[in-house]
Amino acid sequence: MRILIAEDEKSLNRIIAKQLKSAGYSVDCCFDGEEAYDMISITDYDAAVFDVMMPKIDGFSLLKKIRKDGNNLPVLFLTARDSIEDRVEGLDIGADDYLVKPFAFEELLARVRVLIRKNSVSKSNVICVGDLTVDISSRTVTKSGKIISLSAKEYELLQYLAVNNGIVLSREKIEDHIWNFDYEGGTNVVDVYIRYLRKKIDDDSDTKLIHTVRGLGYVLREEK
């Protein structure tokens, strides 16, 4: 899942990014609302964390702007402004959540997981497709009851396929969600990681779950 952090306090921005990356997310960072708006305009994010008091465009104005554009990006406000009035205003203009500084990173990660579930096909922490089970909370994957060991990127790709199970995802859409702007790898990275997943999930099974839809992309589904 790809997340945008818009926070002008650079040290906090770096810490949040580090925590999210450790949890397996692809993360892009910016330090003012104007840059955040430009990035949102060209990138399909799964969730965003906005500081309220940012330079150029503040968090509230930024959210109003993207909602006016028709963008339903799940947004969590992260701010020192803890009055009831501020929280009500943030939620009324379209925020999905509001977390007051200082905060525990465990709570931030939990709230991000909730944001992503809101925007996904599956609303559950546990997604089952055939005999494959993906537990988002524990980041564990089992196939026919046996634990499948995945790298961070393999898991991130599988989770993205799982929360959108039954939906065909293009290579471009997958790459946009899994790899951030800093990625400098090859253009066939999606195909490479799909091969890795198939080897671990489908190779020893009669029923294949990861399917190629020619000319369109990939889909995770059980075909009966």
Backbone as CSV, one residue per row, in Angstrom:
resi,resn,N_x,N_y,N_z,CA_x,CA_y,CA_z,C_x,C_y,C_z
1,MET,0.829,-1.181,0.000,0.000,0.000,0.000,0.880,1.254,0.000
2,ARG,0.452,2.272,-0.718,1.270,3.485,-0.861,0.643,4.637,-0.075
3,ILE,1.448,5.272,0.749,0.956,6.291,1.668,1.744,7.579,1.481
4,LEU,1.042,8.718,1.570,1.688,10.020,1.517,1.706,10.645,2.910
5,ILE,2.866,11.155,3.313,2.995,11.893,4.567,3.264,13.354,4.229
6,ALA,2.383,14.237,4.683,2.576,15.677,4.512,2.724,16.293,5.904
7,GLU,3.947,16.506,6.299,4.272,16.989,7.653,5.509,17.872,7.559
8,ASP,5.396,19.157,8.004,6.505,20.090,7.813,7.604,19.946,8.858
9,GLU,7.349,19.243,9.941,8.399,18.980,10.926,9.238,17.814,10.410
10,LYS,10.412,18.113,9.881,11.172,17.124,9.122,11.571,15.905,9.953
11,SER,11.946,16.114,11.202,12.359,14.968,12.020,11.172,14.027,12.250
12,LEU,10.014,14.584,12.528,8.824,13.751,12.722,8.429,13.080,11.421
13,ASN,8.536,13.791,10.321,8.239,13.227,9.008,9.100,11.993,8.755
14,ARG,10.391,12.121,9.040,11.314,10.990,8.817,10.973,9.804,9.712
15,ILE,10.627,10.080,10.964,10.306,8.996,11.905,9.039,8.263,11.474
16,ILE,8.019,9.025,11.093,6.769,8.403,10.638,7.035,7.551,9.402
17,ALA,7.798,8.096,8.457,8.116,7.356,7.241,8.851,6.056,7.570
18,LYS,9.802,6.135,8.489,10.564,4.943,8.882,9.647,3.887,9.477
19,GLN,8.731,4.305,10.349,7.805,3.362,10.981,6.892,2.712,9.949
20,LEU,6.375,3.508,9.029,5.474,2.968,8.009,6.215,2.029,7.052
21,LYS,7.441,2.402,6.699,8.218,1.528,5.814,8.549,0.215,6.516
22,SER,8.836,0.282,7.820,9.114,-0.939,8.588,7.891,-1.843,8.634
23,ALA,6.718,-1.237,8.563,5.478,-2.013,8.565,5.125,-2.519,7.174
24,GLY,5.968,-2.218,6.173,5.775,-2.772,4.842,5.108,-1.858,3.843
25,TYR,4.871,-0.591,4.216,4.209,0.329,3.294,5.230,1.023,2.400
26,SER,4.774,1.412,1.209,5.547,2.285,0.345,5.166,3.715,0.713
27,VAL,6.169,4.573,0.931,5.904,5.899,1.513,6.540,6.999,0.674
28,ASP,5.760,8.055,0.407,6.273,9.291,-0.170,6.096,10.390,0.868
29,CYS,7.053,11.321,0.926,7.026,12.382,1.935,7.087,13.753,1.282
30,CYS,6.412,14.716,1.903,6.546,16.108,1.502,6.371,16.977,2.750
31,PHE,6.666,18.279,2.600,6.762,19.132,3.783,5.866,20.364,3.735
32,ASP,5.020,20.469,2.717,4.054,21.560,2.674,2.830,21.118,1.870
33,GLY,1.733,21.850,2.056,0.482,21.456,1.436,0.460,21.592,-0.070
34,GLU,1.228,22.528,-0.599,1.254,22.716,-2.047,1.893,21.521,-2.738
35,GLU,3.018,21.064,-2.198,3.692,19.883,-2.751,2.812,18.647,-2.588
36,ALA,2.127,18.540,-1.449,1.228,17.403,-1.224,0.130,17.376,-2.273
37,TYR,-0.443,18.539,-2.571,-1.514,18.591,-3.574,-1.001,18.144,-4.943
38,ASP,0.204,18.594,-5.310,0.778,18.191,-6.599,0.998,16.690,-6.659
39,MET,1.479,16.102,-5.564,1.746,14.656,-5.551,0.444,13.865,-5.617
40,ILE,-0.572,14.328,-4.906,-1.867,13.640,-4.924,-2.497,13.719,-6.314
41,SER,-2.228,14.811,-7.030,-2.814,15.007,-8.354,-2.274,14.022,-9.390
42,ILE,-1.064,13.499,-9.145,-0.451,12.611,-10.137,-0.277,11.182,-9.655
43,THR,-0.633,10.902,-8.391,-0.383,9.578,-7.807,-1.637,9.059,-7.115
44,ASP,-1.882,7.777,-7.254,-3.041,7.136,-6.633,-2.610,6.530,-5.295
45,TYR,-2.802,7.275,-4.208,-2.408,6.796,-2.881,-3.534,6.000,-2.228
46,ASP,-3.152,5.111,-1.306,-4.135,4.345,-0.544,-4.582,5.085,0.705
47,ALA,-3.731,5.969,1.224,-4.059,6.757,2.407,-3.051,7.891,2.513
48,ALA,-3.420,8.910,3.310,-2.519,10.040,3.517,-2.594,10.502,4.962
49,VAL,-1.448,10.998,5.459,-1.366,11.589,6.798,-1.005,13.057,6.609
50,PHE,-1.909,13.958,7.031,-1.687,15.392,6.874,-1.466,16.059,8.231
51,ASP,-0.433,16.893,8.321,-0.353,17.838,9.426,-1.355,18.958,9.132
52,VAL,-1.925,19.563,10.149,-2.885,20.654,9.922,-2.164,21.955,9.618
53,MET,-1.147,22.297,10.411,-0.488,23.595,10.274,0.754,23.487,9.395
54,MET,0.534,23.295,8.088,1.613,23.223,7.115,1.750,24.556,6.389
55,PRO,2.963,24.856,5.876,3.122,26.074,5.069,2.482,25.932,3.693
56,LYS,2.278,27.070,3.049,1.747,27.207,1.684,0.265,26.868,1.608
57,ILE,-0.103,25.628,1.921,-1.521,25.256,2.039,-1.664,24.453,3.324
58,ASP,-2.501,24.914,4.256,-2.666,24.174,5.511,-3.466,22.897,5.269
59,GLY,-3.440,22.004,6.246,-4.066,20.691,6.075,-5.557,20.755,5.798
60,PHE,-6.283,21.631,6.512,-7.720,21.747,6.286,-8.012,22.225,4.864
61,SER,-7.279,23.249,4.423,-7.494,23.782,3.068,-7.123,22.746,2.012
62,LEU,-6.062,21.980,2.276,-5.641,20.930,1.345,-6.736,19.878,1.193
63,LEU,-7.316,19.453,2.319,-8.363,18.443,2.251,-9.584,18.969,1.499
64,LYS,-9.976,20.217,1.764,-11.107,20.811,1.036,-10.836,20.817,-0.464
65,LYS,-9.595,21.116,-0.815,-9.205,21.211,-2.226,-9.304,19.851,-2.920
66,ILE,-8.789,18.797,-2.277,-8.827,17.488,-2.950,-10.248,16.909,-2.942
67,ARG,-11.034,17.219,-1.906,-12.421,16.758,-1.904,-13.221,17.470,-2.991
68,LYS,-12.931,18.745,-3.225,-13.599,19.489,-4.298,-13.270,18.878,-5.651
69,ASP,-12.060,18.315,-5.769,-11.657,17.634,-7.009,-12.339,16.279,-7.171
70,GLY,-13.066,15.840,-6.150,-13.719,14.532,-6.204,-12.841,13.395,-5.748
71,ASN,-11.735,13.698,-5.088,-10.797,12.674,-4.630,-11.211,12.195,-3.236
72,ASN,-11.487,10.900,-3.107,-11.921,10.315,-1.830,-10.788,9.655,-1.058
73,LEU,-9.557,10.097,-1.297,-8.395,9.567,-0.593,-8.628,9.551,0.917
74,PRO,-8.460,8.397,1.593,-8.588,8.363,3.052,-7.500,9.216,3.716
75,VAL,-7.905,10.132,4.583,-6.973,11.093,5.190,-7.067,11.062,6.702
76,LEU,-5.902,11.000,7.340,-5.794,11.128,8.787,-5.074,12.430,9.099
77,PHE,-5.681,13.284,9.920,-5.014,14.493,10.374,-4.164,14.178,11.596
78,LEU,-2.928,14.664,11.552,-1.987,14.485,12.655,-1.582,15.879,13.110
79,THR,-1.988,16.285,14.324,-1.818,17.674,14.694,-1.765,17.880,16.203
80,ALA,-1.184,19.011,16.579,-1.154,19.403,17.995,-2.425,20.144,18.392
81,ARG,-3.269,20.479,17.417,-4.505,21.199,17.707,-5.544,20.192,18.213
82,ASP,-5.771,20.221,19.539,-6.565,19.159,20.146,-7.931,19.610,20.649
83,SER,-8.379,20.789,20.251,-9.691,21.248,20.718,-10.802,20.461,20.017
84,ILE,-11.945,20.365,20.683,-13.094,19.687,20.091,-13.497,20.375,18.793
85,GLU,-13.428,21.712,18.776,-13.812,22.467,17.578,-12.941,22.089,16.379
86,ASP,-11.631,21.959,16.607,-10.724,21.584,15.521,-11.028,20.173,15.015
87,ARG,-11.279,19.257,15.943,-11.577,17.883,15.534,-12.868,17.832,14.724
88,VAL,-13.879,18.544,15.202,-15.162,18.557,14.498,-14.998,19.157,13.102
89,GLU,-14.241,20.257,13.007,-14.032,20.878,11.696,-13.323,19.922,10.748
90,GLY,-12.274,19.263,11.243,-11.532,18.335,10.401,-12.403,17.206,9.877
91,LEU,-13.229,16.651,10.740,-14.104,15.552,10.329,-15.213,16.052,9.418
92,ASP,-15.722,17.247,9.684,-16.816,17.786,8.877,-16.397,18.089,7.444
93,ILE,-15.128,18.451,7.246,-14.699,18.770,5.880,-14.248,17.528,5.113
94,GLY,-14.305,16.349,5.772,-14.052,15.124,5.022,-12.900,14.269,5.478
95,ALA,-12.312,14.595,6.645,-11.243,13.729,7.157,-11.829,12.402,7.633
96,ASP,-11.039,11.353,7.542,-11.475,10.036,8.005,-11.084,9.779,9.446
97,ASP,-10.034,10.477,9.919,-9.576,10.259,11.289,-8.749,11.461,11.722
98,TYR,-8.500,11.528,13.037,-7.834,12.690,13.625,-7.023,12.191,14.815
99,LEU,-5.697,12.349,14.762,-4.823,11.882,15.831,-4.014,13.057,16.368
100,VAL,-4.060,13.249,17.685,-3.424,14.411,18.313,-1.998,14.071,18.753
101,LYS,-1.079,14.983,18.504,0.303,14.860,18.983,0.359,15.218,20.465
102,PRO,1.219,14.585,21.255,2.049,13.422,20.911,1.202,12.159,20.818
103,PHE,1.704,11.168,20.112,0.940,9.961,19.867,1.873,8.751,19.913
104,ALA,1.290,7.585,20.046,2.048,6.332,20.006,2.061,5.816,18.569
105,PHE,3.220,5.405,18.090,3.314,4.936,16.708,2.456,3.694,16.477
106,GLU,2.293,2.876,17.521,1.441,1.697,17.375,0.006,2.110,17.047
107,GLU,-0.444,3.204,17.669,-1.794,3.678,17.382,-1.879,4.257,15.978
108,LEU,-0.866,4.983,15.558,-0.852,5.521,14.192,-0.936,4.398,13.172
109,LEU,-0.140,3.343,13.367,-0.156,2.216,12.432,-1.526,1.544,12.407
110,ALA,-2.145,1.399,13.573,-3.472,0.786,13.638,-4.488,1.636,12.889
111,ARG,-4.411,2.953,13.048,-5.361,3.838,12.383,-5.144,3.843,10.869
112,VAL,-3.889,3.734,10.442,-3.602,3.648,9.004,-4.210,2.369,8.424
113,ARG,-4.103,1.264,9.166,-4.707,0.013,8.689,-6.219,0.171,8.511
114,VAL,-6.853,0.886,9.446,-8.297,1.121,9.341,-8.609,1.957,8.099
115,LEU,-7.804,2.998,7.843,-8.023,3.844,6.668,-7.974,3.024,5.386
116,ILE,-6.980,2.152,5.306,-6.803,1.357,4.092,-7.948,0.361,3.919
117,ARG,-8.409,-0.216,5.025,-9.559,-1.133,4.931,-10.797,-0.410,4.437
118,LYS,-10.996,0.832,4.853,-12.159,1.599,4.418,-12.197,1.746,2.907
119,ASN,-11.011,1.798,2.299,-10.920,2.071,0.871,-10.735,0.813,0.039
120,SER,-10.838,-0.342,0.676,-10.595,-1.596,-0.035,-11.889,-2.379,-0.211
121,VAL,-11.824,-3.370,-1.077,-12.973,-4.252,-1.297,-13.302,-4.994,-0.015
122,SER,-12.271,-5.501,0.648,-12.472,-6.242,1.894,-12.427,-5.289,3.078
123,LYS,-13.364,-5.441,4.027,-13.388,-4.608,5.222,-12.847,-5.361,6.431
124,SER,-12.297,-6.531,6.214,-11.839,-7.373,7.308,-10.326,-7.370,7.391
125,ASN,-9.802,-7.660,8.587,-8.360,-7.818,8.768,-7.868,-9.143,8.199
126,VAL,-8.775,-10.089,8.031,-8.410,-11.407,7.515,-9.122,-11.631,6.187
127,ILE,-8.344,-11.849,5.145,-8.892,-12.027,3.800,-8.600,-13.448,3.340
128,CYS,-9.631,-14.133,2.908,-9.491,-15.514,2.428,-9.869,-15.593,0.962
129,VAL,-8.979,-16.162,0.168,-9.246,-16.418,-1.243,-8.883,-17.875,-1.487
130,GLY,-9.901,-18.722,-1.676,-9.643,-20.144,-1.757,-9.027,-20.630,-0.460
131,ASP,-7.910,-21.359,-0.553,-7.232,-21.855,0.653,-6.119,-20.921,1.115
132,LEU,-6.092,-19.707,0.548,-5.101,-18.706,0.929,-5.712,-17.741,1.940
133,THR,-4.983,-17.477,3.021,-5.441,-16.533,4.047,-4.371,-15.484,4.272
134,VAL,-4.783,-14.217,4.206,-3.888,-13.092,4.471,-4.425,-12.354,5.686
135,ASP,-3.639,-12.347,6.765,-4.013,-11.656,7.995,-3.264,-10.324,8.031
136,ILE,-3.997,-9.237,7.794,-3.371,-7.920,7.682,-2.804,-7.450,9.014
137,SER,-3.486,-7.742,10.109,-3.015,-7.288,11.423,-1.670,-7.900,11.791
138,SER,-1.537,-9.210,11.593,-0.293,-9.889,11.965,0.683,-10.008,10.801
139,ARG,0.228,-9.590,9.599,1.044,-9.689,8.382,1.520,-11.120,8.140
140,THR,0.622,-12.064,8.359,0.938,-13.467,8.113,0.107,-14.004,6.958
141,VAL,0.686,-14.960,6.247,0.023,-15.580,5.092,0.083,-17.084,5.257
142,THR,-1.046,-17.740,5.086,-1.080,-19.201,5.130,-1.767,-19.733,3.886
143,LYS,-1.344,-20.910,3.479,-1.938,-21.606,2.336,-2.224,-23.031,2.789
144,SER,-3.496,-23.391,2.797,-3.931,-24.700,3.300,-3.424,-24.930,4.725
145,GLY,-3.412,-23.836,5.503,-3.002,-23.924,6.908,-1.517,-23.829,7.150
146,LYS,-0.711,-23.824,6.076,0.741,-23.755,6.226,1.216,-22.324,6.026
147,ILE,2.118,-21.862,6.903,2.620,-20.497,6.827,3.515,-20.322,5.597
148,ILE,3.271,-19.267,4.845,4.081,-18.921,3.678,4.997,-17.770,4.061
149,SER,6.299,-17.946,3.905,7.265,-16.904,4.234,7.467,-15.996,3.019
150,LEU,7.226,-14.696,3.220,7.338,-13.733,2.126,8.268,-12.593,2.533
151,SER,8.930,-12.021,1.547,9.701,-10.802,1.795,8.724,-9.645,1.990
152,ALA,9.238,-8.498,2.438,8.367,-7.342,2.679,7.626,-6.931,1.411
153,LYS,8.311,-6.867,0.284,7.669,-6.459,-0.970,6.719,-7.523,-1.490
154,GLU,7.080,-8.790,-1.322,6.172,-9.866,-1.726,4.871,-9.784,-0.940
155,TYR,5.000,-9.549,0.370,3.794,-9.439,1.197,2.963,-8.218,0.782
156,GLU,3.629,-7.105,0.561,2.918,-5.881,0.196,2.134,-6.078,-1.105
157,LEU,2.757,-6.737,-2.074,2.076,-7.006,-3.334,0.900,-7.950,-3.130
158,LEU,1.115,-9.013,-2.355,0.037,-9.967,-2.120,-1.122,-9.309,-1.370
159,GLN,-0.812,-8.469,-0.385,-1.881,-7.791,0.350,-2.694,-6.898,-0.583
160,TYR,-2.013,-6.199,-1.480,-2.717,-5.330,-2.429,-3.638,-6.139,-3.338
161,LEU,-3.148,-7.277,-3.805,-3.988,-8.163,-4.617,-5.155,-8.696,-3.792
162,ALA,-4.881,-9.012,-2.521,-5.901,-9.628,-1.673,-7.030,-8.661,-1.326
163,VAL,-6.673,-7.415,-0.955,-7.733,-6.471,-0.589,-8.553,-6.068,-1.802
164,ASN,-8.001,-6.310,-2.994,-8.735,-6.052,-4.235,-9.067,-7.361,-4.952
165,ASN,-9.252,-8.439,-4.189,-9.450,-9.744,-4.825,-10.668,-9.710,-5.747
166,GLY,-10.473,-10.321,-6.917,-11.519,-10.329,-7.932,-11.460,-9.156,-8.888
167,ILE,-10.602,-8.166,-8.593,-10.459,-6.984,-9.439,-9.143,-7.075,-10.204
168,VAL,-9.195,-6.865,-11.510,-7.983,-6.893,-12.326,-7.220,-5.589,-12.113
169,LEU,-5.946,-5.709,-11.743,-5.090,-4.554,-11.486,-4.004,-4.482,-12.554
170,SER,-3.874,-3.337,-13.183,-2.859,-3.175,-14.224,-1.466,-3.139,-13.600
171,ARG,-0.454,-3.421,-14.413,0.922,-3.340,-13.936,1.230,-1.939,-13.419
172,GLU,0.745,-0.927,-14.142,1.013,0.455,-13.749,0.384,0.765,-12.393
173,LYS,-0.825,0.300,-12.169,-1.508,0.570,-10.906,-0.792,-0.129,-9.748
174,ILE,-0.366,-1.369,-9.994,0.371,-2.107,-8.962,1.679,-1.402,-8.638
175,GLU,2.405,-1.005,-9.663,3.692,-0.341,-9.438,3.498,0.973,-8.689
176,ASP,2.452,1.715,-9.040,2.189,2.997,-8.368,1.890,2.805,-6.887
177,HIS,1.271,1.682,-6.528,0.891,1.453,-5.139,1.998,0.820,-4.307
178,ILE,2.867,0.076,-4.933,3.853,-0.694,-4.178,5.225,-0.034,-4.126
179,TRP,5.570,0.718,-5.153,6.899,1.343,-5.203,6.758,2.856,-5.223
180,ASN,7.593,3.546,-4.435,7.477,5.003,-4.334,8.336,5.698,-5.379
181,PHE,8.398,7.047,-5.284,9.119,7.827,-6.278,10.621,7.566,-6.268
182,ASP,11.144,7.031,-5.173,12.585,6.793,-5.062,13.032,5.510,-5.765
183,TYR,12.077,4.701,-6.223,12.436,3.412,-6.811,13.181,3.611,-8.123
184,GLU,14.301,2.895,-8.273,15.125,3.013,-9.477,15.366,1.657,-10.124
185,GLY,14.487,0.714,-9.904,14.658,-0.632,-10.446,14.215,-0.732,-11.889
186,GLY,14.096,-1.971,-12.366,13.720,-2.213,-13.745,12.242,-2.016,-13.993
187,THR,11.897,-1.905,-15.271,10.507,-1.654,-15.646,9.639,-2.902,-15.507
188,ASN,10.253,-4.076,-15.382,9.475,-5.320,-15.265,9.371,-5.795,-13.825
189,VAL,9.526,-4.855,-12.866,9.552,-5.241,-11.452,8.268,-5.949,-11.035
190,VAL,7.117,-5.533,-11.549,5.851,-6.166,-11.169,5.831,-7.617,-11.620
191,ASP,6.234,-7.860,-12.867,6.257,-9.227,-13.395,7.206,-10.115,-12.579
192,VAL,8.338,-9.542,-12.168,9.314,-10.302,-11.379,8.696,-10.734,-10.053
193,TYR,8.040,-9.812,-9.360,7.472,-10.147,-8.052,6.235,-11.029,-8.165
194,ILE,5.502,-10.907,-9.247,4.392,-11.845,-9.481,4.938,-13.259,-9.615
195,ARG,6.072,-13.403,-10.310,6.695,-14.729,-10.442,7.115,-15.268,-9.085
196,TYR,7.693,-14.399,-8.241,8.085,-14.820,-6.895,6.866,-15.340,-6.123
197,LEU,5.757,-14.584,-6.181,4.552,-14.990,-5.450,3.984,-16.290,-5.984
198,ARG,3.941,-16.431,-7.302,3.392,-17.661,-7.888,4.199,-18.885,-7.456
199,LYS,5.509,-18.725,-7.389,6.351,-19.848,-6.986,6.019,-20.297,-5.574
200,LYS,5.711,-19.333,-4.686,5.438,-19.667,-3.291,3.983,-20.050,-3.037
201,ILE,3.063,-19.569,-3.860,1.639,-19.759,-3.587,0.979,-20.757,-4.532
202,ASP,1.343,-20.717,-5.800,0.612,-21.509,-6.798,1.329,-22.752,-7.295
203,ASP,2.659,-22.787,-7.226,3.407,-23.854,-7.883,3.036,-25.251,-7.389
204,ASP,2.768,-25.399,-6.103,2.471,-26.725,-5.549,0.979,-26.970,-5.391
205,SER,0.167,-26.196,-6.093,-1.286,-26.317,-5.945,-1.945,-26.569,-7.295
206,ASP,-2.969,-27.404,-7.289,-3.726,-27.649,-8.522,-4.611,-26.466,-8.883
207,THR,-5.045,-25.718,-7.865,-5.907,-24.561,-8.088,-5.069,-23.295,-8.010
208,LYS,-4.916,-22.607,-9.131,-4.110,-21.390,-9.181,-4.954,-20.198,-8.739
209,LEU,-4.309,-19.279,-8.011,-5.016,-18.108,-7.494,-4.576,-16.799,-8.145
210,ILE,-3.340,-16.720,-8.602,-2.843,-15.496,-9.246,-2.944,-15.677,-10.762
211,HIS,-3.771,-14.841,-11.386,-4.049,-14.998,-12.811,-3.610,-13.773,-13.604
212,THR,-3.108,-14.038,-14.817,-2.787,-12.976,-15.759,-3.983,-12.752,-16.669
213,VAL,-4.412,-11.515,-16.784,-5.466,-11.154,-17.731,-4.776,-10.420,-18.871
214,ARG,-4.661,-11.087,-19.985,-3.840,-10.585,-21.088,-4.240,-9.159,-21.494
215,GLY,-3.229,-8.315,-21.548,-3.451,-6.936,-21.961,-3.981,-6.025,-20.868
216,LEU,-4.324,-6.603,-19.698,-4.905,-5.794,-18.626,-4.066,-5.800,-17.346
217,GLY,-3.625,-6.975,-16.906,-2.839,-7.018,-15.678,-3.007,-8.322,-14.929
218,TYR,-3.112,-8.238,-13.615,-3.171,-9.426,-12.761,-4.362,-9.345,-11.813
219,VAL,-4.823,-10.533,-11.391,-5.941,-10.599,-10.463,-5.755,-11.803,-9.546
220,LEU,-6.123,-11.634,-8.279,-6.132,-12.735,-7.327,-7.567,-13.194,-7.159
221,ARG,-7.845,-14.426,-7.516,-9.209,-14.966,-7.395,-9.174,-16.481,-7.478
222,GLU,-10.209,-17.074,-6.896,-10.372,-18.527,-6.982,-11.289,-18.824,-8.142
223,GLU,-10.813,-19.587,-9.100,-11.638,-19.941,-10.255,-12.161,-21.343,-10.074
224,LYS,-13.488,-21.463,-10.071,-14.120,-22.768,-9.814,-14.516,-23.435,-11.133
